[in-house]
């Protein structure tokens, strides 16, 4: 597989060819569905037979090529079958997010209905357990249970291939703005799958292990679509099973000889904690442990490698990367086997001059950033000054832009947003980055999230890392943002989750540590109950949403002594 680009540029054709090859005695890949600590192993060829039968059921329901099909349900065999059936029928897949917290059920229902309308779904496939929550009402599109589309598949009529037809309408996470539907045709996705497989040096015999949600691009395209279209082996669990017991991720790798896996940075933090109490694992088979979807914390990633190393995990398997829905998924990968590479720079120069000046590790204001590698085959990157559009030199910080064969065609029914996104063939990511002398890309943060104080561009993730390391604060559940006050000057606001009942002492500790480490005291420290911090369906922090909640007074502090007033009023 390594270095080979398939000529066929539709997912459906690749699925059919892969299954046919297995039937004729070719490489026999499988998918193992893990449910907690139980599992069911199914060949891709058998799942394909089920998908053809379900596709026939979709056609009997009136689904035609080009229709948009919404799918809602937990990670199960039926869900994966429905995903493949949607592509086989020539329809466009719209994965609907599951609720992060069931306490917000009314919000989840409202957002799901809005997403169905935004995506112009012709039909919604829904898991039976969700039908009681989201029952169709007058005027709704048809809701069909995943359990009622079983046929023998004999009536399935395969539509003509169209590489330029939409395969996926992937909604953005909404971490910095309202979610938008990213249009991903078959051609673009196939190019990206080829680029990712080549850059990661995937080959026959690899075993991918994933618990990532299938409504997120890393789980759907990165970890499911590659094995589904090539026959590689996949072990697939559910997000809730991992979150309930993080050691399961490592156990699945050990039990099934996993070679490649992926997760966001917070998942490696949870896995590190779980590994400290683990016994009897074998992680020596891992070649690639991709860390993406959120900023990579070098210290935390190394800590994972150290704990996993007790069970044979090799340091060189660490794989910090960058991707986004607007390029299908894979954007920038390091060289496989190179491990974690970092760049140590002067944090103050980075903030004030937007230049990454190298310093020795341990120097005052030293800041260590992960080097994420180079563009995957088929893509190219550049960094430009966001105000002038002039390309930056090496180590100058600017906006990351991408172009190539897997870039989205735009946002669904949003020509205004598309015009801002795509400029002269380049995709504007909205991310701040720089390129090293060796061509490695380093991510600094989101343009919209930067806090500007006294001429310094302060990145909120730096504050969040400091606060997240303080005892009593729930790591990964901290948000920092800028609040505009008098004379348009910004102040720092920190919102953090804690299980402590008495919070005054913790608030003082946070203020002290942030002041010492960042050099700017937070104007407000708001300590809240667990589950308060707003996150996207994929678990990303929603800083803009948190800011709105703070300004409207919706953030409920546990301690009445904490000032909840917007900064403008407290000046």
N, C-alpha and C positions, 0 to 999 in steps of 0.2 A: 504493500500500500504506500510506503514511504516514497515520496517524489513522483507519484503517479497522479495525473489529473484525469478524471473520467470525462468521456466525451458527452455522456448523457447529462442534460442539465435540468431534469425534473426529478423531484423526490419520488414520485410515484413510479417512474421508470426504474430508478435505482433499486427501489424496494422490490419490484417485480423481478428484476434481473438477479438480485441477490438471493431471493427465495428460490427462483428457478435453478440457480447454480447449486444450492444446497440439495434440492430434490434430485439433481443429476450426479450427486456424489461429491460435490465441491466442499469447501470448508463449511463445517456445520456449526454455526454460532448459536448461542442461546441467550435467553434473558431469564434471570432469576428474580422473582418478585419476593421481597422480604416483608413480612408482616410481623413487626415486633421481633420475636426470636424464632418465628416459623418461616419457612420459605417454600416456594413452588417454582420448579425449573421447567421452562417451556422453550422449544426451539423457535427460532425466528420464522422458520418455514411454517410451523403449525400456527403461530400467531398470525401469519399472513393469510392463512386459510380462514381464520376467524374474522380477520379484517375485511376480506372480500365478501363474506356473508353479511357483515354489518354494512358494508358499502352498498350492497344490494338492498338492504333495508332502508338506507338513506334515500336511495333512488326511488324506492316504492313510496317514500314519504314526500316525493316531489323535489328532492334536492337535485340541482343541476350544476354543471361546471360554472364556476364564478360566484356561486352563492357563498355567503359567509355563515359558518357554523360555529356557534358558541358551545363550549364544553365546560361543564362545572362538576367537579368531583375530586375526591382524594386520590392519591396515587394507588392505582389498582391495575390488574390485568385488563379489566373492562375499559378503563380510561385510556391506556396505551393502545388498545385495539381500536378505540374510537378515533384517536389521533390519526392512526394509519388509515382507517376507513375514510376519514374526511379527505385525505390527500388522494386516495384511490378513486374517490367519486369526482375528483376535479374541483372540489370546493376549497375555500380558504378557511384556515383554522384560526379561531379566536379563543384562546384559553382564558377563562374567567378566574380571577384570583379567589382563593379561599380566605376566610377571615383570619387575621393574625390573632385576634382576641375575641372570643365568643361574647364577651361583655358588651361589645359594640355591634350586636346582631342587627339592630335596626339600621345602623349606618351601612353595614355590609350589604343588607338587602337593597337599600336605596342605591348604593354605588353599583351593585351588580345590574340592576335594572337600567341605570344610566349607561353603563358600559355596553349592554346589549343594544341599546338604542344608538349609541355613538358608533358602534361597529356595523350597524345596519344588518344585524343577524337575521337570516331567513328561518333559522331553526336553532333551538337550544337542546343539546343533549345533557341530561342532568342525572347525577347519581341519585338513586332512590332516597337516600338518607337526607338529601337536601330539598326534596320536593315539598316536605311539610313546611319548610321555611320560605321557600320561593315558589309558591303556586302561581300558575298563570292567571291573569285577570283579563277582563274584556279588553280587546285591542292588542294583547300581547302576541308575539310570534309563537308558534307551536313549541311546547315543551315536551320532549320525548325522553322517557327513561332509558338509561343505558342497558337495562335488562329486557327491553321489549323489541330489540332490533334483530333478534336471532333468526336467521334463515339458513338455507343450505348453500347459499351463494350462487346457485345455478343461474339465477336471473341477472347477475352482475354484468353490466356492460361497461367495459373500460373506455373512458373518454379519450379523445386524442390528446397527446402531450402538447403543452403550451408553456415553454420555459419562461415566458413573460407574464404569465398569470400569477396572481397573488397566491402564495402558499400559506403565509402567516401574516396576520395583523397583530403585531406585538405591541401592546401598550407600554409606554415608558413607565418607570417606577414612580414618577411624581415626587421625587426627592427634593427638587427645587422648583417645580411648577406643576400645573395641572397635567395629568397623564394625557399623552397624545398617542394615536395609533400609528405605529411605524409600519409602513408598507414594505413587505419583504417578498418579492417574486421568487419563484423556483430557481431561476438562473442565479440570482445573487446568493441565495442560501447554498446552492450546490458549489459555487465558487468558494464560499467561505469554509464550507466543510472540507473541501480539498486543501485549501490553504492551511487550515488548522491541523489537519491530519499530517500534512507534509512537515509543517513547522514543529509539531510535537513528536514526529517520527513514530507515528502509530504503525503497528504491523500485526499480521495474523498471529493469534495467540494472546493478544492483549486482553486483559479483563478490566473493564471500566467499572468503578464502584461509585454510586451516586445516591444521595438522599435529597438532592436539590428539588425544589418545587417545579413542576412541569409547566406552571404558568409564568415562569421566569425564563428569560432567553438562555441563561447558562445551563439550566436543567433541561429545557426543551430541545434546543438546537445543539448546544455543546456536548451534553452527556447522553441524550437519547437518540437524536437524529443520526449521529455518526454511526453507532452500532446498528441502528435499524436499517440503514441504507447500505451497510457494508458487511453485515454478518458478524461483526466483532461481538465478543461476549460482554454482557452487561449485568451487573447486580444492582437492582433498583429498590430502594427503600423509600419511606415517606418522611417528609420533614418533621412531622409530629413525633415519629418514633425516635429520630435522632435527638430532637430537643428534649424529649422526656428522659432519655438515657444516652448521653453523647458517646459513651464508650462503644455503643453499637456500631458506629461508623468504623472504628478501628477493628472491631470484632469481625465485621463483614469482610474487611480487607484480609484479615488473617484467615478466616474460614474458607474463602474462595480464591485465595492467591491473587488479590487485586494488584494490578500493575499501574493503573492510572486513576486518579480521583481529583476532585476539585471542591472548593468551598470558599465562602467569603472569610475575611480575616477573623470575624468573631467566632466562627466555627472552629478554627484552629485553637483559639483561646479556650473554648469549652472542651475540646479534645485533650488539650494539654492537662487541664485539671483532672479529667477522667483518667488519663494514663498514669497519674501519680499513684492511683490505687489499683491499677490493673496488674494482672498476672497472666503468664502463659500465652501471650500473643506472638505471632510471627508477622512482622511488617517488612521483612527483607525483600519481598517481591516487588515493592513499589518503585517504579521508575520516575513517575511524575505526580507530584502533589501540587496542583495549581491553586494559587491564592489570588482571587480576583473579586470583582464586583464592588469592592470598597477599598479604601486606602490600606496598603500593606504595612503593618507595624513590624519592622525588622527584628526588634528585640523579642516580640511575641512569637514571630515565626521561628526564630532560632530556639526559643524555649520549647516550642513544639518538637523541633528536630531532636533536641536533647532528651526529652522524655520518650519520644518514639524510638530514639536510638537505642534505648535499653532493650528494645524488642527487634533490633536488626534494621530499623529504618535508616537508609543511607542519606547523609546530608545533601549529596548532589541531586537528590530527587526534589528538593524545594524548587518551586516554579512560580515566581511572582509574575503576574501577567495583567494585561489591560484589555478590556473589551466593552462593547456597548451594543444595544439593540440596533442602533442606526447603521452598524456594519454587519448585521446578523448576529454576531457574538464576538468572534476572535479578531482582535485588533493588533496587539503587540505581544510577542512571545520572546522569552529568552532562549538561548541555545539549550536544548535538552541535555541534562547531565552537568550543567554548569553550576547548579545550586543557586544560593542566594548571593547576589552581588549588590553592594551598596555604594552610595556616594556620600561622603561626609563633607558638609558645607557649613559656612558661617551663616547661622540663622538670621542674624541682624542684617547682614549684607543682602541676603535673600529677600528680606522683608522691605528694606528701604531702597535698594537699588535694583531689585528684580534680577539679580545675578547670582549664580551658584558658584561662589568662590570656595575652593577646597581648603580645608583646615585639617589639622591632626585630630584624630579621635580623642575626646577628653578635653579639648580646648574649650575655653569659655565661649558660649553660644553655639557650640558644635551641634549640628543637626544631621542625623543619619537618615538617608532616604533610599528606598529600594530602587534598583535599576531594573526596569521591566522588559528590556530587550529591544527588538526591532520589529518593524511591520511584518505581518505574515505574508507569504507569497500572494500576489494579486492586489496588495494594498501598498500605498506609500504615505508617509507622514511628513509634516512640516510644522514649525512653530512660528507664529507671526505675532507682531505687536497688535493687540486687540483694538487699539485706538487708531492705528494708521494702516494696518494691513501689511506692513513691511516685514519681510522674513527676518527672523532673529538669527543672530550668530550663535555659535556653540555656547552653552551655559547661560544664555539670556532667557529669562522666563517670559513666556507669552502663551497665546491660545494654541492648543493642539488642533491641527486640522488634518483630515484624512481624505484620500480619494482612491478609487480603484474599483475592481469588478464586483465587490459585494456591498457597496454603499447603497443604502435605501433609496427608493425613488421618491420618498417624501412622506409627509404625514397625511393620513386619510382625511379628506375633506377639510384640510387646513392649508390652503395655498399661502396664507400669510406666514404661518410658521415655517412652511417649506421654503419660502423665499429667504427667510432669515437663516435657515439651516444650511442650505446648499448655495454656495456662491462661487461662480465660475468653475464648477466641477469639484470644488472642495467642500467637505462637510465640516461645519464649525461645531466642535464638540462642546464648547463652553468650559473646557478644562484647562487649567494652567499647568504648563509643563516646560521642560527644557531638554536639550539633547547634549550628551557628553561628547568628548573628543572621539570616543570609539563608536559613536552613533547610537548609544543606548538611550532610551527615553526614560525620563524621571518625571513622575507626576507630583504636582505640588498641591492641588486642590481645585475646587470649583470657583469660577469667576464670581458667581452670584453670592457665594458664601464668605468671601474674604471680608474681614473686619479691618477697617482703616482707622488707625488711631495714631496721631502724632507723626504722620508720614510713614508709618509702618503698615505693611500688608500682613495682618495676623491671620493665620490659617486656623479655623475653628477646631480642626482635628488635633492640633497641637495642645489646645486647652483641654479638649475631651480626653486625650491620652493622660494628661496630668491628673485630672479629676478622677478618671476611671481607675487609677492605681491607688487611690486613697481608700483605706479600710472603712467599710460601712457604705460605700457607694457601689451600686450594681454595675460592674464592668460591661461596657457596650450599651449602657442605657443612660448616656450623658449627651446633652446637646448644648453647644455654645453658639451664640449668634450676636451680631451687633445690633444695638438699639440706638436710633437717632434721637439725640436730645437737643438742648438749646444750642443755637447757632450751627445746627446741622452736624454737630460733633457726635461721633459714635461712642457708645459705652458697651462694655461686655456684660452679657447676661448668661448665666449658667443655670441650666435646669438639669437636675440629676435625680435618679430614683434611688431610694434607700428603704430598707426594712426597719431601720431604727425608729423608735418612737420619739426620743428626745433628739432634736436635730440642731440645736443652737451651736453646740460644740463642733459638730461636723461642718456646719456652714463656715465657722471661723477657720477651721483647718483648710477647707477648700480655698477660701480667700487668701490665706497665707501662702499656700503652695502655689497657686496660680500666680500670685504676685512675684514670688521668688523665681519660679521657672520661666514665666512668660514676660515678666517685667511690667505687667499692667494689672491692677486690681479689678476684679469684677465689680460692677455697680450693683448687681443683684445676684444672689445665690438662692435658687428656689429648689427646695428638696421636696420631692413628691412621692406618692405611693407607687409601688411596683405596678407596671402596666400602663402608666400615664404617658410616657414618652411616645409621641406619634412616630410610626414607622410605616414604610411602604409594605405592600404584600410580600415583597422579597426580603424584608427585614432591614432595609436601609433607613437611616435616620432622616426624618423630614424636618429640616431646620426651618424652612419657611413656614410650614404649618405650625411648628412650635412657637415661632415668633408671633404669628397671628393669635394663637391661643393666649400667649402672654399679654399681648396688647389689649385683648378683649376681656382679660381677667378670668379666662376659663381654666388657667393652670391653678389647681388647688394645692397650696403649700400645706405640709403636715404641721408646720409650726407657725402660729399666728404672728410671731415676732419677725418673720421674714417679710421684707418689703415687696409687695406684689404690684405696686403701682408702676405704670410705664415710666420710663426715664424722664420724659418731658415734664411730667407732673411732679417729679421728685426733685427737680433741680432748684 
